[in-house]
Amino acid sequence: MSELLNTSKLKPESMPLWRRLARSWQLYVLALPAVIWIIVFAYAPMYGVQIAFKEYKVNLGITGSPWIGLKYFNQLFSLPNFKTLVMNTLLLSVYSLLWSFPVPILLALMLNQVKSKGYKKFVQTVTYAPYFISTVVLVSMLNVFLTPSSGWVNKIVEAMGGKAITFMGDPKWFRTVYITSGIWQGAGWGAIIYLAALGGIDPALYEAAMMDGATRMQQIIHIDLPCILPTVVIMLIMNMGGIMNVGYEKSYLMQNSLNITVSEIISTYTYKIGLLNAKYSFSTAVGLLNSVVSFILVAAANYISRRVTETSLW
């Protein structure tokens, strides 16, 4: 009893570990399902990564398959189109990051300045809705809207005196269509976290700025942007990890024989060669390489951010 009384007077950081756990056991119970989910679906599958270094046979299992070392990594690097795959992946990812990342920030800043709650909710609903459209439906919509003969986009182009464009078949339009549709689909959803950060700004800062005669633009520049900068940096660091991991679904569905020179990326190639042809070891090797590169990018971005802005994930 005396030990409990003595520890209750200590600061939380000075308490023994068992005491801190006992004081906050309800929080740990609430976090337990998330921890179990991460262990089961994130860490447990790492056991299968070893098949990247094995000649995996389904009948032999993971442990019984023969060890072959770096065979499939060498096979990946020696592919005739390896450089093309990497360049297509990098260009699509980098362009998407450059164009898509600032849009949710701008949208959140504009919505934060809207005074009418009804109009603000309407805009939020309209911009959030596309996020819930599946990739298959989205690509189907693109095929309908961008059809040279009957698509309304080409109807507008022709009405303005231009010629119909084969958007889905012309390689030079593939990245534009991919990125633009991604911005339309994800901007509203991506703005949620920035709106939450803007909602946490002290109203006294705006009042003081208004008393000093600051315009709305000056309030955005000197209050909104500095206050949400840590959130922006964290989100940028997290997005850096996805540069090499472009989802294959959308690119694969938009892909055809006319635009394959720019639409064939690492993930679509892995899907075709590794999964459709049952080369599981090869696809695992590609996935492992992507994960390693993504980790290096995140670590480098985190290090630079910590040195420059003093904001980082760790």
ZADO-1210 file (C-alpha; in nm, 4 decimals, padded with zeros to 6 digits):
<atoms>
<atom x="00.0000" y="00.0000" z="00.0000" code="MET" pos="1"/>
<atom x="00.2813" y="00.2394" z="00.0869" code="SER" pos="2"/>
<atom x="00.4477" y="00.1646" z="-00.2464" code="GLU" pos="3"/>
<atom x="00.1270" y="00.2564" z="-00.4329" code="LEU" pos="4"/>
<atom x="00.0946" y="00.5804" z="-00.2369" code="LEU" pos="5"/>
<atom x="00.4545" y="00.6722" z="-00.3100" code="ASN" pos="6"/>
<atom x="00.4256" y="00.6032" z="-00.6825" code="THR" pos="7"/>
<atom x="00.1024" y="00.7986" z="-00.7070" code="SER" pos="8"/>
<atom x="00.2924" y="01.1137" z="-00.6121" code="LYS" pos="9"/>
<atom x="00.5479" y="01.0658" z="-00.8879" code="LEU" pos="10"/>
<atom x="00.5284" y="01.2338" z="-01.2249" code="LYS" pos="11"/>
<atom x="00.4076" y="00.9997" z="-01.5052" code="PRO" pos="12"/>
<atom x="00.7495" y="00.9912" z="-01.6698" code="GLU" pos="13"/>
<atom x="00.9102" y="00.8984" z="-01.3352" code="SER" pos="14"/>
<atom x="00.6758" y="00.6079" z="-01.2624" code="MET" pos="15"/>
<atom x="00.7775" y="00.2453" z="-01.3154" code="PRO" pos="16"/>
<atom x="00.6581" y="00.0904" z="-01.6410" code="LEU" pos="17"/>
<atom x="00.4116" y="-00.1446" z="-01.4695" code="TRP" pos="18"/>
<atom x="00.2558" y="00.1492" z="-01.2872" code="ARG" pos="19"/>
<atom x="00.2104" y="00.3511" z="-01.6081" code="ARG" pos="20"/>
<atom x="00.0515" y="00.0481" z="-01.7762" code="LEU" pos="21"/>
<atom x="-00.1825" y="-00.0047" z="-01.4810" code="ALA" pos="22"/>
<atom x="-00.2935" y="00.3589" z="-01.4791" code="ARG" pos="23"/>
<atom x="-00.3823" y="00.3602" z="-01.8512" code="SER" pos="24"/>
<atom x="-00.4932" y="-00.0003" z="-01.9039" code="TRP" pos="25"/>
<atom x="-00.8193" y="00.1125" z="-02.0680" code="GLN" pos="26"/>
<atom x="-00.6266" y="00.2892" z="-02.3448" code="LEU" pos="27"/>
<atom x="-00.4133" y="-00.0186" z="-02.4089" code="TYR" pos="28"/>
<atom x="-00.7252" y="-00.2349" z="-02.4309" code="VAL" pos="29"/>
<atom x="-00.8713" y="00.0057" z="-02.6892" code="LEU" pos="30"/>
<atom x="-00.5457" y="-00.0077" z="-02.8887" code="ALA" pos="31"/>
<atom x="-00.5237" y="-00.3871" z="-02.8690" code="LEU" pos="32"/>
<atom x="-00.7434" y="-00.4640" z="-03.1770" code="PRO" pos="33"/>
<atom x="-00.5342" y="-00.2296" z="-03.3931" code="ALA" pos="34"/>
<atom x="-00.2120" y="-00.3869" z="-03.2652" code="VAL" pos="35"/>
<atom x="-00.3425" y="-00.7371" z="-03.3353" code="ILE" pos="36"/>
<atom x="-00.4522" y="-00.6295" z="-03.6861" code="TRP" pos="37"/>
<atom x="-00.1049" y="-00.4890" z="-03.7612" code="ILE" pos="38"/>
<atom x="00.0669" y="-00.8031" z="-03.6324" code="ILE" pos="39"/>
<atom x="-00.1583" y="-01.0373" z="-03.8323" code="VAL" pos="40"/>
<atom x="-00.1748" y="-00.8450" z="-04.1599" code="PHE" pos="41"/>
<atom x="00.1524" y="-00.6468" z="-04.1629" code="ALA" pos="42"/>
<atom x="00.4182" y="-00.8394" z="-03.9707" code="TYR" pos="43"/>
<atom x="00.3087" y="-01.2024" z="-04.0046" code="ALA" pos="44"/>
<atom x="00.3145" y="-01.1920" z="-04.3885" code="PRO" pos="45"/>
<atom x="00.6807" y="-01.0862" z="-04.3723" code="MET" pos="46"/>
<atom x="00.7552" y="-01.4543" z="-04.3153" code="TYR" pos="47"/>
<atom x="00.6767" y="-01.5129" z="-04.6818" code="GLY" pos="48"/>
<atom x="00.9345" y="-01.2593" z="-04.8039" code="VAL" pos="49"/>
<atom x="01.1925" y="-01.5378" z="-04.8053" code="GLN" pos="50"/>
<atom x="01.0425" y="-01.6849" z="-05.1228" code="ILE" pos="51"/>
<atom x="01.2115" y="-01.3972" z="-05.3087" code="ALA" pos="52"/>
<atom x="01.5336" y="-01.5905" z="-05.2466" code="PHE" pos="53"/>
<atom x="01.3864" y="-01.9345" z="-05.3204" code="LYS" pos="54"/>
<atom x="01.2547" y="-02.1297" z="-05.6182" code="GLU" pos="55"/>
<atom x="00.9091" y="-02.1409" z="-05.4685" code="TYR" pos="56"/>
<atom x="00.7038" y="-02.4513" z="-05.5352" code="LYS" pos="57"/>
<atom x="00.3492" y="-02.4692" z="-05.4043" code="VAL" pos="58"/>
<atom x="00.3726" y="-02.8417" z="-05.3290" code="ASN" pos="59"/>
<atom x="00.6974" y="-02.7939" z="-05.1327" code="LEU" pos="60"/>
<atom x="00.5841" y="-02.4901" z="-04.9363" code="GLY" pos="61"/>
<atom x="00.7945" y="-02.1936" z="-04.8302" code="ILE" pos="62"/>
<atom x="01.0402" y="-02.3807" z="-04.6085" code="THR" pos="63"/>
<atom x="01.0768" y="-02.6774" z="-04.8448" code="GLY" pos="64"/>
<atom x="01.1473" y="-02.4766" z="-05.1605" code="SER" pos="65"/>
<atom x="01.5151" y="-02.4699" z="-05.2688" code="PRO" pos="66"/>
<atom x="01.7290" y="-02.1637" z="-05.1955" code="TRP" pos="67"/>
<atom x="01.8486" y="-01.9773" z="-05.5065" code="ILE" pos="68"/>
<atom x="01.9804" y="-01.6499" z="-05.3606" code="GLY" pos="69"/>
<atom x="01.9607" y="-01.3379" z="-05.5780" code="LEU" pos="70"/>
<atom x="01.8567" y="-01.5120" z="-05.9004" code="LYS" pos="71"/>
<atom x="01.5314" y="-01.3232" z="-05.9459" code="TYR" pos="72"/>
<atom x="01.6842" y="-00.9886" z="-05.8518" code="PHE" pos="73"/>
<atom x="01.9478" y="-01.0395" z="-06.1220" code="ASN" pos="74"/>
<atom x="01.6714" y="-01.1443" z="-06.3608" code="GLN" pos="75"/>
<atom x="01.4828" y="-00.8227" z="-06.2865" code="LEU" pos="76"/>
<atom x="01.7878" y="-00.6019" z="-06.3439" code="PHE" pos="77"/>
<atom x="01.8718" y="-00.7806" z="-06.6679" code="SER" pos="78"/>
<atom x="01.5287" y="-00.7312" z="-06.8240" code="LEU" pos="79"/>
<atom x="01.5528" y="-00.5509" z="-07.1613" code="PRO" pos="80"/>
<atom x="01.2789" y="-00.3072" z="-07.0571" code="ASN" pos="81"/>
<atom x="01.3919" y="-00.2633" z="-06.6942" code="PHE" pos="82"/>
<atom x="01.4990" y="00.0995" z="-06.7446" code="LYS" pos="83"/>
<atom x="01.1712" y="00.1773" z="-06.9201" code="THR" pos="84"/>
<atom x="00.9709" y="00.0233" z="-06.6369" code="LEU" pos="85"/>
<atom x="01.1616" y="00.2211" z="-06.3746" code="VAL" pos="86"/>
<atom x="01.1370" y="00.5478" z="-06.5677" code="MET" pos="87"/>
<atom x="00.7647" y="00.5038" z="-06.6318" code="ASN" pos="88"/>
<atom x="00.7077" y="00.4301" z="-06.2632" code="THR" pos="89"/>
<atom x="00.9175" y="00.7218" z="-06.1419" code="LEU" pos="90"/>
<atom x="00.7702" y="00.9732" z="-06.3868" code="LEU" pos="91"/>
<atom x="00.4135" y="00.8706" z="-06.3062" code="LEU" pos="92"/>
<atom x="00.4814" y="00.8846" z="-05.9307" code="SER" pos="93"/>
<atom x="00.6786" y="01.2087" z="-05.9290" code="VAL" pos="94"/>
<atom x="00.4335" y="01.3901" z="-06.1559" code="TYR" pos="95"/>
<atom x="00.1432" y="01.2652" z="-05.9435" code="SER" pos="96"/>
<atom x="00.3165" y="01.3897" z="-05.6284" code="LEU" pos="97"/>
<atom x="00.4018" y="01.7289" z="-05.7780" code="LEU" pos="98"/>
<atom x="00.0506" y="01.7936" z="-05.9087" code="TRP" pos="99"/>
<atom x="-00.1687" y="01.6013" z="-05.6657" code="SER" pos="100"/>
<atom x="-00.0038" y="01.6864" z="-05.3345" code="PHE" pos="101"/>
<atom x="-00.0653" y="02.0667" z="-05.3324" code="PRO" pos="102"/>
<atom x="-00.4299" y="02.0451" z="-05.4472" code="VAL" pos="103"/>
<atom x="-00.5791" y="01.9165" z="-05.1177" code="PRO" pos="104"/>
<atom x="-00.3862" y="02.1874" z="-04.9315" code="ILE" pos="105"/>
<atom x="-00.5225" y="02.4613" z="-05.1561" code="LEU" pos="106"/>
<atom x="-00.8735" y="02.3155" z="-05.1325" code="LEU" pos="107"/>
<atom x="-00.8548" y="02.3069" z="-04.7527" code="ALA" pos="108"/>
<atom x="-00.7281" y="02.6655" z="-04.7366" code="LEU" pos="109"/>
<atom x="-01.0125" y="02.7846" z="-04.9603" code="MET" pos="110"/>
<atom x="-01.2798" y="02.5912" z="-04.7701" code="LEU" pos="111"/>
<atom x="-01.1450" y="02.7305" z="-04.4437" code="ASN" pos="112"/>
<atom x="-01.2219" y="03.0814" z="-04.5692" code="GLN" pos="113"/>
<atom x="-01.5844" y="03.0004" z="-04.6579" code="VAL" pos="114"/>
<atom x="-01.8174" y="03.1601" z="-04.4032" code="LYS" pos="115"/>
<atom x="-02.1416" y="02.9950" z="-04.5129" code="SER" pos="116"/>
<atom x="-02.1644" y="02.6594" z="-04.3345" code="LYS" pos="117"/>
<atom x="-02.4254" y="02.5276" z="-04.5769" code="GLY" pos="118"/>
<atom x="-02.2182" y="02.6057" z="-04.8848" code="TYR" pos="119"/>
<atom x="-01.9060" y="02.4698" z="-04.7167" code="LYS" pos="120"/>
<atom x="-02.0743" y="02.1374" z="-04.6401" code="LYS" pos="121"/>
<atom x="-02.2076" y="02.1193" z="-04.9965" code="PHE" pos="122"/>
<atom x="-01.8608" y="02.1714" z="-05.1458" code="VAL" pos="123"/>
<atom x="-01.7094" y="01.9186" z="-04.9060" code="GLN" pos="124"/>
<atom x="-01.9685" y="01.6577" z="-05.0010" code="THR" pos="125"/>
<atom x="-01.9194" y="01.7165" z="-05.3731" code="VAL" pos="126"/>
<atom x="-01.5399" y="01.6923" z="-05.3464" code="THR" pos="127"/>
<atom x="-01.5414" y="01.3921" z="-05.1112" code="TYR" pos="128"/>
<atom x="-01.7856" y="01.1845" z="-05.3191" code="ALA" pos="129"/>
<atom x="-01.5453" y="01.0849" z="-05.6037" code="PRO" pos="130"/>
<atom x="-01.3143" y="00.9156" z="-05.3527" code="TYR" pos="131"/>
<atom x="-01.5714" y="00.6396" z="-05.3024" code="PHE" pos="132"/>
<atom x="-01.5857" y="00.5538" z="-05.6717" code="ILE" pos="133"/>
<atom x="-01.4038" y="00.2284" z="-05.7415" code="SER" pos="134"/>
<atom x="-01.1079" y="00.2218" z="-05.9787" code="THR" pos="135"/>
<atom x="-01.2978" y="00.0050" z="-06.2278" code="VAL" pos="136"/>
<atom x="-01.5887" y="00.2488" z="-06.2392" code="VAL" pos="137"/>
<atom x="-01.3534" y="00.5470" z="-06.2651" code="LEU" pos="138"/>
<atom x="-01.1693" y="00.4033" z="-06.5666" code="VAL" pos="139"/>
<atom x="-01.5023" y="00.3131" z="-06.7266" code="SER" pos="140"/>
<atom x="-01.6128" y="00.6730" z="-06.6831" code="MET" pos="141"/>
<atom x="-01.2892" y="00.7924" z="-06.8431" code="LEU" pos="142"/>
<atom x="-01.3462" y="00.5648" z="-07.1415" code="ASN" pos="143"/>
<atom x="-01.6966" y="00.7047" z="-07.1875" code="VAL" pos="144"/>
<atom x="-01.6076" y="01.0708" z="-07.1339" code="PHE" pos="145"/>
<atom x="-01.2940" y="01.0641" z="-07.3499" code="LEU" pos="146"/>
<atom x="-01.4192" y="00.8591" z="-07.6426" code="THR" pos="147"/>
<atom x="-01.3179" y="01.0387" z="-07.9676" code="PRO" pos="148"/>
<atom x="-01.6561" y="00.9859" z="-08.1360" code="SER" pos="149"/>
<atom x="-01.9090" y="01.0513" z="-07.8587" code="SER" pos="150"/>
<atom x="-01.7239" y="01.1630" z="-07.5454" code="GLY" pos="151"/>
<atom x="-01.8373" y="01.4998" z="-07.4116" code="TRP" pos="152"/>
<atom x="-01.4776" y="01.6145" z="-07.3650" code="VAL" pos="153"/>
<atom x="-01.4075" y="01.5758" z="-07.7352" code="ASN" pos="154"/>
<atom x="-01.7432" y="01.7343" z="-07.8155" code="LYS" pos="155"/>
<atom x="-01.6216" y="02.0446" z="-07.6308" code="ILE" pos="156"/>
<atom x="-01.2874" y="02.0299" z="-07.8127" code="VAL" pos="157"/>
<atom x="-01.4618" y="02.0109" z="-08.1490" code="GLU" pos="158"/>
<atom x="-01.7037" y="02.2896" z="-08.0536" code="ALA" pos="159"/>
<atom x="-01.4025" y="02.5114" z="-07.9857" code="MET" pos="160"/>
<atom x="-01.2647" y="02.4397" z="-08.3328" code="GLY" pos="161"/>
<atom x="-01.0236" y="02.1582" z="-08.2431" code="GLY" pos="162"/>
<atom x="-00.9986" y="01.7987" z="-08.3577" code="LYS" pos="163"/>
<atom x="-01.1044" y="01.4969" z="-08.1549" code="ALA" pos="164"/>
<atom x="-00.8224" y="01.3528" z="-07.9453" code="ILE" pos="165"/>
<atom x="-00.7678" y="00.9848" z="-07.8673" code="THR" pos="166"/>
<atom x="-00.6918" y="01.0479" z="-07.5007" code="PHE" pos="167"/>
<atom x="-00.6872" y="00.6819" z="-07.3945" code="MET" pos="168"/>
<atom x="-00.4796" y="00.5681" z="-07.6913" code="GLY" pos="169"/>
<atom x="-00.2245" y="00.8460" z="-07.7267" code="ASP" pos="170"/>
<atom x="00.0866" y="00.7804" z="-07.5090" code="PRO" pos="171"/>
<atom x="00.1486" y="01.1533" z="-07.4531" code="LYS" pos="172"/>
<atom x="-00.1949" y="01.1908" z="-07.2908" code="TRP" pos="173"/>
<atom x="-00.1759" y="00.8867" z="-07.0621" code="PHE" pos="174"/>
<atom x="-00.0022" y="01.0539" z="-06.7668" code="ARG" pos="175"/>
<atom x="-00.2177" y="01.3658" z="-06.7992" code="THR" pos="176"/>
<atom x="-00.5402" y="01.1636" z="-06.7847" code="VAL" pos="177"/>
<atom x="-00.4041" y="00.9442" z="-06.5032" code="TYR" pos="178"/>
<atom x="-00.2966" y="01.2363" z="-06.2844" code="ILE" pos="179"/>
<atom x="-00.5964" y="01.4594" z="-06.3580" code="THR" pos="180"/>
<atom x="-00.8448" y="01.1856" z="-06.2744" code="SER" pos="181"/>
<atom x="-00.6477" y="01.1103" z="-05.9580" code="GLY" pos="182"/>
<atom x="-00.6678" y="01.4727" z="-05.8495" code="ILE" pos="183"/>
<atom x="-01.0428" y="01.4802" z="-05.9121" code="TRP" pos="184"/>
<atom x="-01.0932" y="01.1607" z="-05.7168" code="GLN" pos="185"/>
<atom x="-00.8663" y="01.2247" z="-05.4188" code="GLY" pos="186"/>
<atom x="-00.8467" y="01.6007" z="-05.3609" code="ALA" pos="187"/>
<atom x="-01.1538" y="01.6262" z="-05.1389" code="GLY" pos="188"/>
<atom x="-01.0595" y="01.3271" z="-04.9275" code="TRP" pos="189"/>
<atom x="-00.7005" y="01.4440" z="-04.8932" code="GLY" pos="190"/>
<atom x="-00.8160" y="01.7839" z="-04.7718" code="ALA" pos="191"/>
<atom x="-00.9780" y="01.6344" z="-04.4607" code="ILE" pos="192"/>
<atom x="-00.6585" y="01.6173" z="-04.2576" code="ILE" pos="193"/>
<atom x="-00.5624" y="01.9741" z="-04.3506" code="TYR" pos="194"/>
<atom x="-00.9085" y="02.1012" z="-04.2577" code="LEU" pos="195"/>
<atom x="-00.8655" y="01.9302" z="-03.9221" code="ALA" pos="196"/>
<atom x="-00.5295" y="02.1026" z="-03.8751" code="ALA" pos="197"/>
<atom x="-00.6807" y="02.4389" z="-03.9723" code="LEU" pos="198"/>
<atom x="-00.9656" y="02.3816" z="-03.7285" code="GLY" pos="199"/>
<atom x="-00.7155" y="02.3572" z="-03.4454" code="GLY" pos="200"/>
<atom x="-00.5718" y="02.7061" z="-03.4988" code="ILE" pos="201"/>
<atom x="-00.6371" y="02.9488" z="-03.2132" code="ASP" pos="202"/>
<atom x="-00.9094" y="03.1983" z="-03.3230" code="PRO" pos="203"/>
<atom x="-00.7257" y="03.4669" z="-03.1259" code="ALA" pos="204"/>
<atom x="-00.4602" y="03.4691" z="-03.3994" code="LEU" pos="205"/>
<atom x="-00.7194" y="03.5665" z="-03.6610" code="TYR" pos="206"/>
<atom x="-00.8679" y="03.8294" z="-03.4323" code="GLU" pos="207"/>
<atom x="-00.5279" y="03.9857" z="-03.3717" code="ALA" pos="208"/>
<atom x="-00.4520" y="03.9802" z="-03.7455" code="ALA" pos="209"/>
<atom x="-00.7847" y="04.1457" z="-03.8295" code="MET" pos="210"/>
<atom x="-00.7216" y="04.4177" z="-03.5703" code="MET" pos="211"/>
<atom x="-00.3889" y="04.4844" z="-03.7400" code="ASP" pos="212"/>
<atom x="-00.5662" y="04.5178" z="-04.0747" code="GLY" pos="213"/>
<atom x="-00.4521" y="04.1887" z="-04.2292" code="ALA" pos="214"/>
<atom x="-00.6377" y="04.0780" z="-04.5410" code="THR" pos="215"/>
<atom x="-00.7597" y="03.7206" z="-04.5931" code="ARG" pos="216"/>
<atom x="-00.4608" y="03.6432" z="-04.8118" code="MET" pos="217"/>
<atom x="-00.2234" y="03.7755" z="-04.5467" code="GLN" pos="218"/>
<atom x="-00.3997" y="03.5623" z="-04.2850" code="GLN" pos="219"/>
<atom x="-00.3521" y="03.2560" z="-04.5037" code="ILE" pos="220"/>
<atom x="00.0158" y="03.3313" z="-04.5612" code="ILE" pos="221"/>
<atom x="00.1094" y="03.4289" z="-04.2059" code="HIS" pos="222"/>
<atom x="-00.1286" y="03.2165" z="-03.9962" code="ILE" pos="223"/>
<atom x="-00.2758" y="02.9227" z="-04.1874" code="ASP" pos="224"/>
<atom x="00.0313" y="02.8049" z="-04.3749" code="LEU" pos="225"/>
<atom x="00.2771" y="02.8204" z="-04.0795" code="PRO" pos="226"/>
<atom x="00.0280" y="02.6426" z="-03.8530" code="CYS" pos="227"/>
<atom x="-00.0353" y="02.3526" z="-04.0913" code="ILE" pos="228"/>
<atom x="00.3273" y="02.3265" z="-04.2088" code="LEU" pos="229"/>
<atom x="00.4126" y="02.0378" z="-03.9693" code="PRO" pos="230"/>
<atom x="00.1129" y="01.8434" z="-04.1024" code="THR" pos="231"/>
<atom x="00.2164" y="01.9165" z="-04.4616" code="VAL" pos="232"/>
<atom x="00.5702" y="01.7958" z="-04.3940" code="VAL" pos="233"/>
<atom x="00.4530" y="01.4739" z="-04.2298" code="ILE" pos="234"/>
<atom x="00.2171" y="01.3995" z="-04.5181" code="MET" pos="235"/>
<atom x="00.4934" y="01.4701" z="-04.7710" code="LEU" pos="236"/>
<atom x="00.7288" y="01.2301" z="-04.5942" code="ILE" pos="237"/>
<atom x="00.4626" y="00.9589" z="-04.5967" code="MET" pos="238"/>
<atom x="00.3884" y="01.0185" z="-04.9663" code="ASN" pos="239"/>
<atom x="00.7569" y="00.9847" z="-05.0483" code="MET" pos="240"/>
<atom x="00.7328" y="00.6198" z="-04.9492" code="GLY" pos="241"/>
<atom x="00.4853" y="00.5533" z="-05.2277" code="GLY" pos="242"/>
<atom x="00.6955" y="00.6807" z="-05.5160" code="ILE" pos="243"/>
<atom x="00.7962" y="00.3294" z="-05.6247" code="MET" pos="244"/>
<atom x="00.4645" y="00.1695" z="-05.5332" code="ASN" pos="245"/>
<atom x="00.2222" y="00.2969" z="-05.7939" code="VAL" pos="246"/>
<atom x="-00.0941" y="00.0874" z="-05.7712" code="GLY" pos="247"/>
<atom x="-00.1285" y="-00.1404" z="-06.0712" code="TYR" pos="248"/>
<atom x="-00.5103" y="-00.1391" z="-06.0862" code="GLU" pos="249"/>
<atom x="-00.5682" y="00.1976" z="-06.2491" code="LYS" pos="250"/>
<atom x="-00.2658" y="00.1832" z="-06.4766" code="SER" pos="251"/>
<atom x="-00.3515" y="-00.1722" z="-06.5793" code="TYR" pos="252"/>
<atom x="-00.7131" y="-00.0853" z="-06.6579" code="LEU" pos="253"/>
<atom x="-00.6127" y="00.2229" z="-06.8580" code="MET" pos="254"/>
<atom x="-00.3490" y="00.0271" z="-07.0451" code="GLN" pos="255"/>
<atom x="-00.3860" y="-00.0762" z="-07.4084" code="ASN" pos="256"/>
<atom x="-00.1616" y="-00.1655" z="-07.6996" code="SER" pos="257"/>
<atom x="-00.1358" y="00.1998" z="-07.8059" code="LEU" pos="258"/>
<atom x="-00.0174" y="00.3532" z="-07.4777" code="ASN" pos="259"/>
<atom x="00.1738" y="00.0575" z="-07.3335" code="ILE" pos="260"/>
<atom x="00.5071" y="00.2317" z="-07.3902" code="THR" pos="261"/>
<atom x="00.4266" y="00.4728" z="-07.1055" code="VAL" pos="262"/>
<atom x="00.1609" y="00.2804" z="-06.9106" code="SER" pos="263"/>
<atom x="00.3706" y="-00.0287" z="-06.8408" code="GLU" pos="264"/>
<atom x="00.5097" y="00.0220" z="-06.4889" code="ILE" pos="265"/>
<atom x="00.6786" y="-00.2090" z="-06.2410" code="ILE" pos="266"/>
<atom x="00.3568" y="-00.3113" z="-06.0666" code="SER" pos="267"/>
<atom x="00.1680" y="-00.3966" z="-06.3888" code="THR" pos="268"/>
<atom x="00.4660" y="-00.5931" z="-06.5219" code="TYR" pos="269"/>
<atom x="00.4913" y="-00.7807" z="-06.1928" code="THR" pos="270"/>
<atom x="00.1206" y="-00.8602" z="-06.2068" code="TYR" pos="271"/>
<atom x="00.1457" y="-00.9995" z="-06.5588" code="LYS" pos="272"/>
<atom x="00.4693" y="-01.1937" z="-06.5200" code="ILE" pos="273"/>
<atom x="00.4660" y="-01.2801" z="-06.1525" code="GLY" pos="274"/>
<atom x="00.1020" y="-01.3529" z="-06.0754" code="LEU" pos="275"/>
<atom x="-00.0701" y="-01.4402" z="-06.4029" code="LEU" pos="276"/>
<atom x="00.2209" y="-01.6709" z="-06.4928" code="ASN" pos="277"/>
<atom x="00.2477" y="-01.7999" z="-06.1332" code="ALA" pos="278"/>
<atom x="00.6068" y="-01.6782" z="-06.0869" code="LYS" pos="279"/>
<atom x="00.5571" y="-01.5977" z="-05.7206" code="TYR" pos="280"/>
<atom x="00.9252" y="-01.5768" z="-05.6334" code="SER" pos="281"/>
<atom x="00.9861" y="-01.3198" z="-05.9055" code="PHE" pos="282"/>
<atom x="00.6917" y="-01.1020" z="-05.7993" code="SER" pos="283"/>
<atom x="00.8032" y="-01.1220" z="-05.4353" code="THR" pos="284"/>
<atom x="01.1540" y="-01.0157" z="-05.5316" code="ALA" pos="285"/>
<atom x="01.0150" y="-00.7118" z="-05.7140" code="VAL" pos="286"/>
<atom x="00.7912" y="-00.6247" z="-05.4204" code="GLY" pos="287"/>
<atom x="01.0787" y="-00.6578" z="-05.1745" code="LEU" pos="288"/>
<atom x="01.3004" y="-00.4338" z="-05.3864" code="LEU" pos="289"/>
<atom x="01.0236" y="-00.1726" z="-05.4039" code="ASN" pos="290"/>
<atom x="00.9786" y="-00.1867" z="-05.0262" code="SER" pos="291"/>
<atom x="01.3490" y="-00.1377" z="-04.9615" code="VAL" pos="292"/>
<atom x="01.3679" y="00.1598" z="-05.1989" code="VAL" pos="293"/>
<atom x="01.0523" y="00.3100" z="-05.0429" code="SER" pos="294"/>
<atom x="01.1993" y="00.2758" z="-04.6941" code="PHE" pos="295"/>
<atom x="01.5183" y="00.4488" z="-04.8056" code="ILE" pos="296"/>
<atom x="01.3168" y="00.7349" z="-04.9580" code="LEU" pos="297"/>
<atom x="01.1085" y="00.7774" z="-04.6409" code="VAL" pos="298"/>
<atom x="01.4184" y="00.7691" z="-04.4196" code="ALA" pos="299"/>
<atom x="01.5971" y="01.0233" z="-04.6410" code="ALA" pos="300"/>
<atom x="01.2953" y="01.2557" z="-04.6527" code="ALA" pos="301"/>
<atom x="01.2540" y="01.2254" z="-04.2761" code="ASN" pos="302"/>
<atom x="01.6226" y="01.3081" z="-04.2188" code="TYR" pos="303"/>
<atom x="01.6148" y="01.6112" z="-04.4485" code="ILE" pos="304"/>
<atom x="01.2912" y="01.7345" z="-04.2923" code="SER" pos="305"/>
<atom x="01.4311" y="01.6993" z="-03.9410" code="ARG" pos="306"/>
<atom x="01.7402" y="01.8986" z="-04.0347" code="ARG" pos="307"/>
<atom x="01.5545" y="02.1713" z="-04.2270" code="VAL" pos="308"/>
<atom x="01.2179" y="02.2129" z="-04.0560" code="THR" pos="309"/>
<atom x="01.2687" y="02.0274" z="-03.7250" code="GLU" pos="310"/>
<atom x="00.9537" y="01.8281" z="-03.8075" code="THR" pos="311"/>
<atom x="00.9807" y="01.4534" z="-03.8659" code="SER" pos="312"/>
<atom x="00.8140" y="01.1182" z="-03.8122" code="LEU" pos="313"/>
<atom x="01.0913" y="01.0018" z="-03.5811" code="TRP" pos="314"/>
</atoms>
